[in-house]
């Protein structure tokens, strides 16, 4: 029996979008929802209380980074992540696969999730990344902290995630590089499917487990992977890997996958959620998604506002004594001027990253809330 319950409360008549409630042992999530990234057990630059105030319902922590530091045994001794970090709301942990594989071809070719790929730099069947050793057992890699050789495979990922104790875990998968050719992608998808079955065997029954759909840029392989993962007893589904060179391609990929997944289980999109993407991915039937954009951009001096992006460091902002976004009711905009935040950022004060992160998280969560309202009203 699943440890989570997902109920669809309303379906759009104009798209694949739906409203729902995802119930976990640590509370409910109103979907669609942004999942706030807390890589090492914290949201960068802000406290968890500030993340809650900004509207965060659910966090996702990083199995790879927590395995390296402080180690899953330390977290387990504390009673799991909820107690270790002081968070009594729903939690996800990813499998560690994306981070491990990003050390490989991602580093070799400087790859991202969406963007053009150079055919001359294709990853071909039989090719292996410089910094990883991949076989059916799992992946061997070197710790970036102390140079130790480490190993993560399906069973090890499930063991680590069990000790971390999140409400929702993800199956260990091979994150196919965006520039992989068809033959390599076929092999990668087959590996992901073998590992998915082993994750189901090794799972902690006290956690929900999501299977991950791969397939790269090949629509038929996406469909095949979605059919395979949908046929297993996963509690929900992650959609991983790359999504093509543009938003039309991403939309087609998502539509292909979603059409194969059961209606009654939640769908999570891994690592995608730029403001320009949010309505699109929700229209295609995504229930939750995680993205580092709100926090990462904040630390680098970019705010998202109702008038568009604002580069905080621009000298013209020093004379703008009104709020960052006059339409925003977040703590940053209520109590601080754009001029002041610009000054803090240019002076390299930590407070700038804090204020901008609070604002960006609030902006993203309000954006998703607005999409939920529009689904409710029938306009999406």
Beta strands, then each sheet from edge to edge (+ up, - down):
strand 1: 5-11
strand 2: 18-24
strand 3: 27-31
strand 4: 33-37
strand 5: 58-61
strand 6: 90-93
strand 7: 132-135
strand 8: 138-142
strand 9: 149-152
strand 10: 168-170
strand 11: 208-213
strand 12: 236-239
strand 13: 266-269
strand 14: 288-291
strand 15: 302-305
strand 16: 308-311
sheet 1: 1+ 2- 3+
sheet 2: 4+ 5+ 6+ 10+ 11+ 12+ 13+ 14+ 4+
sheet 3: 7+ 8- 9+
sheet 4: 15+ 16-
end
